[in-house]
């Protein structure tokens, strides 16, 4: 296989990966895949046929019957091989992430590191999980113990913004406990995961059917979720889609981890260390071009923090350099799709119509080197009120809304009155402020002097309210999703 360290110009039509082999889809419907910095087609993916989805699930189920019987030390050795593949090719894959998604190379490298950390965590906890629990003589001559058992085939439906990291929130944990998977990457950014699977196929030598990959639109996801041999779905994406999937899996009596949308707040107290706070805010609001569920999008300076923070925030945001993420001097890449760019532009118009003041207008910013790319500069609205759409709805782009608060209590009420509950950050030098914030803010991920409250792999990825549907979360928490508990009560005469 040719190396992609400098990224190829075209990957052709991506193939399905079923039962350990790459297979051309027989569909007549293919979806174009773009490099957003150049507005160039770099691949096509099939809208997988129903019968091909059936083939993938059947392969996964047949593999499960053998994989669950594979001793855990052997399963873990395969995870070590996957880790080695990701380590050895992380730069190569990171460059493909940049090419297909548009984020900067440093951001893509960070994504790869988080994917690897999840494999490491799955390796580390697998043995402890499999040990179960045992208590003898609970009654005279009777022992009782708990064992965790794998459930079968899991569907993993991943988003466009982290095309490698998010699938690896789930894959290593499923494999560690004895499940098998069918993955549907986003049709927008399928190339990085496709390349990753090619490398795993060639170098990790997993048993056929343990990992399977299909592509396509919502109809493929629906077919996958509703298949009789799929016990549950792990999904990351928008709230409307997550809610629809939650309803569907409820009707089918299946399990679900559904990480959904966000509207995250960053609260800055007057005693915050401004020199350290500003870089954290810029990275949080504009990293990944604002296209991540942990991006802060509402800036809430409390009291006289407004005059300290907002002018500097606007100044630093205006200096962000746009361009292709593979160029070393780039701070922010393009939006991943033209549709996403158009959505951000619509929200900017809505903000203006609502009476907010557009203090930094990024609409005219382009990359001279890549004039066809889906670029937009950083945007900052002032004079925003909590009832405005730009303060309530997920924009998923480089747009910051600034709302002044008179007290920490007012800021907390502002956060809790919204629909979403993914993350929130507080910047302060006072422990009592931090304690109150973490205790009373109703979100799943809290950052204190941290702009992006991203949990490490060995912690769950939180989320509440409209940001999450299900019982257990992603990353290490998914071990409970991929297994069920069996209780054995035993007497020997």
C-alpha positions as CSV (number, residue, x, y, z in Angstrom):
1,X,0.0,0.0,0.0
2,X,1.3,3.4,-0.9
3,X,2.2,5.7,1.9
4,X,0.0,8.7,2.5
5,X,2.4,10.8,4.6
6,X,2.2,13.6,2.0
7,X,-1.5,12.8,1.3
8,X,-2.7,11.5,-2.0
9,X,-4.7,13.6,-4.4
10,X,-7.4,10.9,-4.8
11,X,-8.5,7.8,-3.0
12,X,-11.0,6.7,-5.6
13,X,-14.2,4.9,-4.5
14,X,-13.8,3.6,-1.0
15,X,-14.6,0.0,-0.5
16,X,-16.7,-1.7,2.2
17,X,-14.8,-3.7,4.7
18,X,-16.7,-6.9,5.5
19,X,-15.5,-10.2,7.0
20,X,-11.8,-9.2,6.7
21,X,-11.9,-8.2,3.1
22,X,-12.4,-5.0,1.1
23,X,-15.5,-5.2,-1.2
24,X,-16.8,-3.0,-3.9
25,X,-20.3,-1.9,-3.2
26,X,-22.9,-2.8,-5.8
27,X,-24.9,0.4,-5.2
28,X,-25.4,2.9,-7.9
29,X,-25.4,5.9,-5.5
30,X,-22.0,7.3,-4.5
31,X,-21.3,10.4,-2.4
32,X,-18.5,12.8,-3.2
33,X,-15.9,13.5,-0.5
34,X,-14.0,16.8,-0.5
35,X,-10.9,18.5,0.6
36,X,-12.5,21.6,2.1
37,X,-9.4,23.8,1.9
38,X,-9.3,23.3,-1.9
39,X,-13.0,22.4,-2.8
40,X,-11.6,19.3,-4.5
41,X,-13.1,15.8,-4.7
42,X,-10.7,13.3,-3.1
43,X,-12.9,10.2,-2.9
44,X,-16.4,8.8,-3.3
45,X,-18.2,6.6,-0.8
46,X,-21.1,4.2,-1.5
47,X,-24.5,4.6,0.0
48,X,-24.4,1.0,1.1
49,X,-27.2,-1.3,0.0
50,X,-29.4,-3.0,2.6
51,X,-28.2,-6.4,1.7
52,X,-24.6,-5.3,2.1
53,X,-25.4,-4.0,5.6
54,X,-26.9,-7.5,6.3
55,X,-23.6,-9.0,5.1
56,X,-21.6,-6.8,7.4
57,X,-23.8,-7.6,10.4
58,X,-23.8,-11.3,9.6
59,X,-20.1,-11.3,9.3
60,X,-19.8,-9.6,12.7
61,X,-22.2,-11.9,14.4
62,X,-20.4,-15.0,13.0
63,X,-17.1,-13.6,14.2
64,X,-18.6,-12.8,17.6
65,X,-19.4,-16.5,18.2
66,X,-15.6,-17.2,17.9
67,X,-14.3,-13.9,19.3
68,X,-16.1,-14.2,22.6
69,X,-14.4,-17.6,23.1
70,X,-11.0,-16.1,22.5
71,X,-9.1,-15.8,25.8
72,X,-8.9,-12.3,27.0
73,X,-5.0,-12.3,27.0
74,X,-5.2,-13.1,23.3
75,X,-7.8,-10.4,22.6
76,X,-5.6,-7.9,24.4
77,X,-2.7,-8.8,22.2
78,X,-4.7,-7.8,19.2
79,X,-5.3,-4.4,20.9
80,X,-1.6,-4.0,21.4
81,X,-1.2,-4.6,17.6
82,X,-3.8,-1.9,16.9
83,X,-2.0,0.5,19.2
84,X,1.2,-0.2,17.4
85,X,-0.4,0.5,14.1
86,X,-1.8,3.8,15.3
87,X,1.5,4.8,16.9
88,X,3.6,4.0,13.8
89,X,1.2,5.7,11.4
90,X,-0.2,8.6,13.5
91,X,1.5,11.3,11.4
92,X,0.3,9.7,8.2
93,X,-3.2,9.4,9.4
94,X,-3.2,12.9,10.9
95,X,-2.3,14.4,7.5
96,X,-5.2,12.6,5.9
97,X,-7.5,14.0,8.7
98,X,-6.4,17.5,7.7
99,X,-6.9,16.8,4.0
100,X,-10.5,15.5,4.5
101,X,-11.7,17.5,7.5
102,X,-9.7,20.8,7.3
103,X,-8.5,21.1,10.9
104,X,-4.8,22.0,11.5
105,X,-2.1,19.4,11.7
106,X,-1.6,20.0,15.4
107,X,-5.3,19.4,16.0
108,X,-5.2,16.2,13.9
109,X,-2.2,15.0,15.9
110,X,-4.1,15.6,19.1
111,X,-7.0,13.6,17.7
112,X,-4.7,10.7,17.0
113,X,-3.2,10.8,20.5
114,X,-6.7,10.6,22.0
115,X,-7.5,7.6,19.8
116,X,-4.4,5.8,21.0
117,X,-5.1,6.6,24.6
118,X,-8.5,4.9,24.3
119,X,-6.8,1.7,23.0
120,X,-4.3,1.9,25.9
121,X,-7.1,2.3,28.4
122,X,-9.1,-0.6,27.0
123,X,-5.9,-2.7,27.4
124,X,-5.5,-1.5,31.0
125,X,-9.0,-2.2,32.2
126,X,-9.9,-5.3,30.3
127,X,-8.4,-7.7,32.8
128,X,-9.9,-6.1,35.8
129,X,-13.3,-6.0,34.2
130,X,-13.2,-9.7,33.3
131,X,-12.4,-10.7,36.8
132,X,-16.0,-10.3,38.0
133,X,-17.1,-10.6,41.6
134,X,-17.4,-13.6,43.9
135,X,-18.8,-14.1,47.4
136,X,-18.9,-17.6,48.9
137,X,-21.2,-19.0,51.5
138,X,-23.9,-16.3,51.1
139,X,-26.1,-19.0,52.6
140,X,-25.2,-22.4,54.0
141,X,-23.4,-24.2,51.2
142,X,-24.3,-21.6,48.6
143,X,-21.9,-19.3,46.6
144,X,-22.8,-16.4,44.4
145,X,-20.8,-14.6,41.7
146,X,-21.1,-12.1,39.0
147,X,-19.6,-12.4,35.5
148,X,-19.7,-9.9,32.7
149,X,-20.7,-11.3,29.3
150,X,-20.3,-9.7,25.8
151,X,-23.6,-9.0,24.0
152,X,-22.8,-9.5,20.3
153,X,-22.7,-7.0,17.5
154,X,-22.5,-3.2,18.2
155,X,-23.2,-0.5,15.7
156,X,-20.9,2.5,15.9
157,X,-22.0,5.6,14.0
158,X,-19.4,8.4,14.1
159,X,-19.4,12.1,13.2
160,X,-17.5,14.1,10.7
161,X,-15.5,16.3,13.1
162,X,-13.3,13.6,14.7
163,X,-13.2,10.8,12.1
164,X,-10.7,8.6,13.9
165,X,-10.9,9.5,17.5
166,X,-14.6,9.0,18.0
167,X,-14.8,5.4,16.6
168,X,-11.9,4.6,19.0
169,X,-14.0,5.9,21.9
170,X,-15.8,2.5,21.4
171,X,-14.0,0.0,19.2
172,X,-11.2,-1.0,21.7
173,X,-13.6,-1.5,24.6
174,X,-16.0,-3.6,22.5
175,X,-13.1,-5.8,21.2
176,X,-11.6,-6.1,24.7
177,X,-14.8,-7.6,26.2
178,X,-15.5,-9.9,23.3
179,X,-18.0,-8.0,21.1
180,X,-17.6,-7.3,17.4
181,X,-18.6,-4.1,15.6
182,X,-19.9,-2.6,12.4
183,X,-18.8,1.0,12.0
184,X,-20.4,3.6,9.8
185,X,-18.1,6.6,9.5
186,X,-19.5,10.0,8.4
187,X,-19.9,10.2,4.7
188,X,-18.4,13.6,4.9
189,X,-15.0,12.6,6.3
190,X,-14.7,8.8,5.7
191,X,-11.1,8.8,4.3
192,X,-9.1,8.9,7.5
193,X,-10.9,6.0,9.1
194,X,-10.8,4.1,5.8
195,X,-7.0,4.5,5.7
196,X,-6.8,3.5,9.4
197,X,-8.7,0.3,8.7
198,X,-6.5,-0.5,5.7
199,X,-3.5,-0.3,8.0
200,X,-5.1,-2.4,10.8
201,X,-6.1,-5.0,8.2
202,X,-2.6,-5.2,6.8
203,X,-0.6,-5.0,10.1
204,X,-2.8,-6.0,13.0
205,X,-4.2,-9.1,11.3
206,X,-7.5,-9.2,13.3
207,X,-9.7,-12.3,12.8
208,X,-12.2,-11.7,9.9
209,X,-15.4,-10.0,10.9
210,X,-14.3,-8.5,14.2
211,X,-14.4,-5.0,12.7
212,X,-16.6,-4.3,9.7
213,X,-17.1,-0.9,7.9
214,X,-20.0,0.4,5.8
215,X,-20.7,3.9,4.5
216,X,-23.7,6.0,3.6
217,X,-26.5,8.3,4.6
218,X,-29.2,8.0,7.2
219,X,-30.9,5.1,5.6
220,X,-27.7,3.0,6.2
221,X,-27.7,4.0,9.8
222,X,-31.3,3.1,10.2
223,X,-30.8,-0.3,8.6
224,X,-27.8,-1.0,10.8
225,X,-29.6,0.0,14.0
226,X,-32.7,-2.0,13.3
227,X,-30.9,-5.2,12.3
228,X,-32.0,-8.1,14.6
229,X,-28.4,-9.0,15.5
230,X,-27.3,-5.6,16.5
231,X,-27.8,-5.2,20.3
232,X,-27.1,-1.5,20.5
233,X,-25.7,1.6,18.9
234,X,-23.0,4.1,20.0
235,X,-23.5,7.4,18.2
236,X,-22.0,10.9,18.2
237,X,-23.7,13.7,16.3
238,X,-26.4,16.3,16.4
239,X,-29.2,16.4,19.0
240,X,-32.1,16.0,16.6
241,X,-30.5,12.8,15.1
242,X,-29.6,11.5,18.6
243,X,-33.2,12.0,19.8
244,X,-34.6,10.2,16.8
245,X,-32.2,7.3,17.3
246,X,-33.0,7.1,21.0
247,X,-36.7,6.8,20.2
248,X,-36.0,4.1,17.6
249,X,-33.7,2.0,19.9
250,X,-36.4,2.3,22.6
251,X,-39.0,0.9,20.3
252,X,-36.6,-1.9,19.5
253,X,-35.5,-2.6,23.1
254,X,-31.9,-2.0,22.3
255,X,-29.0,-0.2,24.1
256,X,-27.7,3.2,23.2
257,X,-24.9,5.7,23.9
258,X,-25.9,8.9,22.1
259,X,-23.5,11.9,22.5
260,X,-25.3,14.9,21.0
261,X,-25.1,18.6,20.5
262,X,-23.8,21.4,22.7
263,X,-23.9,25.1,23.6
264,X,-21.0,25.5,26.0
265,X,-20.3,28.5,28.2
266,X,-17.0,30.0,29.4
267,X,-17.3,32.1,32.5
268,X,-14.5,34.6,33.4
269,X,-14.4,36.0,36.9
270,X,-12.7,39.4,37.7
271,X,-9.9,37.6,39.5
272,X,-8.9,35.4,36.6
273,X,-5.4,35.3,35.3
274,X,-6.1,37.1,32.0
275,X,-2.7,36.4,30.4
276,X,-3.3,32.7,30.8
277,X,-7.1,32.8,30.2
278,X,-7.1,34.5,26.8
279,X,-5.1,31.7,25.0
280,X,-7.4,29.1,26.6
281,X,-10.4,31.0,25.3
282,X,-9.1,31.4,21.8
283,X,-8.3,27.7,21.5
284,X,-11.6,26.7,22.9
285,X,-13.8,28.9,20.8
286,X,-11.9,28.6,17.5
287,X,-10.0,25.3,17.6
288,X,-11.3,22.9,15.0
289,X,-12.9,25.9,13.5
290,X,-15.5,25.7,16.3
291,X,-16.6,22.3,15.0
292,X,-16.5,20.3,18.1
293,X,-19.0,19.5,20.9
294,X,-16.6,20.7,23.5
295,X,-16.0,24.1,21.9
296,X,-17.1,27.0,24.0
297,X,-19.4,29.3,22.1
298,X,-20.8,31.7,24.8
299,X,-18.3,34.0,26.7
300,X,-19.7,35.3,30.0
301,X,-17.4,37.9,31.7
302,X,-18.6,38.6,35.2
303,X,-18.6,42.2,36.4
304,X,-15.5,44.2,35.5
305,X,-13.9,41.1,33.8
306,X,-15.7,42.4,30.7
307,X,-13.3,45.3,30.1
308,X,-10.3,43.0,30.9
309,X,-11.2,40.1,28.7
310,X,-13.4,41.1,25.7
311,X,-11.1,43.6,23.9
312,X,-8.1,41.3,24.2
313,X,-10.2,38.3,23.1
314,X,-11.4,40.1,20.0
315,X,-7.9,41.3,19.2
316,X,-6.4,37.8,19.5
317,X,-9.3,36.3,17.5
318,X,-8.7,38.8,14.7
319,X,-5.1,37.6,14.4
320,X,-5.9,34.0,13.6
321,X,-4.3,33.0,10.3
322,X,-6.5,31.0,7.9
323,X,-5.3,28.4,5.5
324,X,-4.8,24.7,4.7
325,X,-4.0,22.8,7.9
326,X,-0.9,21.2,6.4
327,X,0.8,24.5,6.1
328,X,2.8,25.3,9.2
329,X,1.7,28.9,9.6
330,X,-2.0,28.2,9.9
331,X,-4.0,28.8,13.1
332,X,-7.5,27.9,11.8
333,X,-8.6,25.8,8.8
334,X,-11.8,25.9,6.8
335,X,-15.3,24.7,7.6
336,X,-15.5,21.1,6.7
337,X,-18.4,21.5,4.2
338,X,-19.8,24.3,2.1
339,X,-23.2,23.5,3.8
340,X,-21.6,24.1,7.2
341,X,-20.1,27.4,6.0
342,X,-23.6,28.5,4.8
343,X,-25.1,27.6,8.2
344,X,-22.6,29.8,10.0
345,X,-23.3,32.7,7.6
346,X,-27.0,32.3,8.3
347,X,-26.5,32.4,12.0
348,X,-24.4,35.6,11.7
349,X,-27.2,37.2,9.8
350,X,-29.7,36.0,12.5
351,X,-27.5,37.6,15.2
352,X,-27.4,40.9,13.4
353,X,-31.2,40.8,12.9
354,X,-31.7,40.0,16.6
355,X,-29.8,43.2,17.5
356,X,-26.4,41.8,18.6
357,X,-23.3,43.8,17.7
358,X,-20.9,42.0,15.4
359,X,-17.7,43.4,16.8
360,X,-15.5,41.0,14.8
361,X,-16.7,40.1,11.4
362,X,-14.9,37.1,9.9
363,X,-17.1,36.8,6.8
364,X,-14.7,38.6,4.5
365,X,-11.7,36.5,5.6
366,X,-10.3,34.1,3.0
367,X,-7.1,32.3,2.3
368,X,-5.2,33.9,-0.6
369,X,-3.4,30.6,-1.3
370,X,-6.7,28.6,-1.3
371,X,-9.4,30.9,-2.7
372,X,-11.9,28.1,-3.3
373,X,-11.8,26.8,0.3
374,X,-14.7,27.0,2.7
375,X,-13.0,29.6,4.9
376,X,-14.4,32.1,7.4
377,X,-12.6,34.0,10.0
378,X,-13.3,34.3,13.7
379,X,-16.5,36.1,14.6
380,X,-17.5,37.8,17.9
381,X,-20.9,39.2,18.9
382,X,-21.3,41.6,21.7
383,X,-24.5,42.9,23.3
384,X,-26.0,39.4,23.2
385,X,-28.9,38.4,25.4
386,X,-29.6,34.9,26.7
387,X,-32.9,34.7,24.7
388,X,-31.2,35.2,21.3
389,X,-30.9,32.3,18.9
390,X,-27.2,32.8,18.6
391,X,-26.9,32.3,22.4
392,X,-29.3,29.3,22.6
393,X,-28.7,27.2,19.4
394,X,-25.7,25.2,18.3
395,X,-23.9,27.0,15.5
396,X,-21.0,24.6,15.2
397,X,-18.6,27.2,13.8
398,X,-16.2,30.0,14.7
399,X,-18.8,32.3,16.3
400,X,-18.6,33.7,19.9
401,X,-21.4,35.3,21.7
402,X,-20.6,37.6,24.6
403,X,-23.1,38.0,27.5
404,X,-22.1,40.1,30.5
405,X,-23.2,38.8,33.9
406,X,-23.2,40.7,37.2
407,X,-22.4,37.7,39.4
408,X,-21.3,34.0,39.3
409,X,-24.8,33.0,40.4
410,X,-26.3,34.8,37.3
411,X,-23.8,33.1,35.0
412,X,-24.7,29.6,36.5
413,X,-28.4,30.3,36.0
414,X,-27.7,31.3,32.5
415,X,-25.9,28.0,31.8
416,X,-28.6,25.9,33.5
417,X,-31.5,27.6,31.7
418,X,-30.2,26.4,28.3
419,X,-31.2,23.2,26.7
420,X,-27.7,21.6,26.4
421,X,-25.5,20.2,29.1
422,X,-22.2,19.1,27.5
423,X,-19.5,21.3,29.0
424,X,-18.8,24.6,30.8
425,X,-15.6,26.3,31.8
426,X,-14.8,28.8,34.6
427,X,-11.7,31.0,34.8
428,X,-10.9,32.2,38.3
429,X,-8.2,32.3,41.0
430,X,-10.7,31.7,43.8
431,X,-11.4,28.2,45.1
432,X,-14.8,29.0,46.4
433,X,-16.0,30.2,43.0
434,X,-14.6,27.0,41.4
435,X,-16.3,24.8,44.0
436,X,-19.7,26.5,43.5
437,X,-19.4,26.3,39.8
438,X,-18.6,22.6,39.7
439,X,-21.3,21.8,42.2
440,X,-24.2,23.7,40.7
441,X,-23.6,23.8,36.9
442,X,-25.8,21.2,35.3
443,X,-23.4,19.9,32.6
444,X,-21.4,16.7,32.3
445,X,-17.9,18.1,31.7
446,X,-16.5,21.0,33.8
447,X,-13.3,22.9,33.1
448,X,-11.7,25.1,35.8
449,X,-9.1,27.3,34.1
450,X,-9.4,24.8,31.3
451,X,-10.9,25.9,28.0
452,X,-11.7,22.5,26.5
453,X,-13.0,20.2,29.2
454,X,-12.1,17.0,27.4
455,X,-11.9,14.0,29.7
456,X,-9.0,11.6,29.4
457,X,-9.8,8.1,28.0
458,X,-9.9,6.6,31.5
459,X,-12.7,8.9,32.5
460,X,-16.2,8.9,31.0
461,X,-17.1,11.5,28.4
462,X,-19.9,13.4,30.2
463,X,-23.0,15.1,28.9
464,X,-26.5,15.9,30.2
465,X,-29.9,17.1,29.1
466,X,-30.1,17.7,25.3
467,X,-26.4,16.8,25.0
468,X,-26.7,13.1,25.9
469,X,-29.3,10.3,25.6
470,X,-28.6,6.9,27.3
471,X,-27.4,5.6,30.6
472,X,-23.6,5.2,30.3
473,X,-21.2,7.5,28.4
474,X,-18.3,7.0,26.0
475,X,-14.7,6.1,26.5
476,X,-14.1,3.8,29.5
477,X,-17.7,4.1,30.6
478,X,-18.7,2.1,27.5
479,X,-17.4,-1.1,29.1
480,X,-20.8,-1.2,30.8
481,X,-22.5,-0.7,27.5
482,X,-20.7,-3.5,25.7
483,X,-21.4,-6.1,28.5
484,X,-24.2,-7.3,30.7
485,X,-24.0,-8.8,34.1
486,X,-24.9,-12.5,34.8
487,X,-25.4,-13.6,38.4
488,X,-24.7,-17.2,39.2
489,X,-26.1,-18.6,42.5
490,X,-24.5,-22.0,43.1
491,X,-24.9,-24.9,45.4
492,X,-23.1,-28.3,45.3
493,X,-24.6,-31.2,47.2
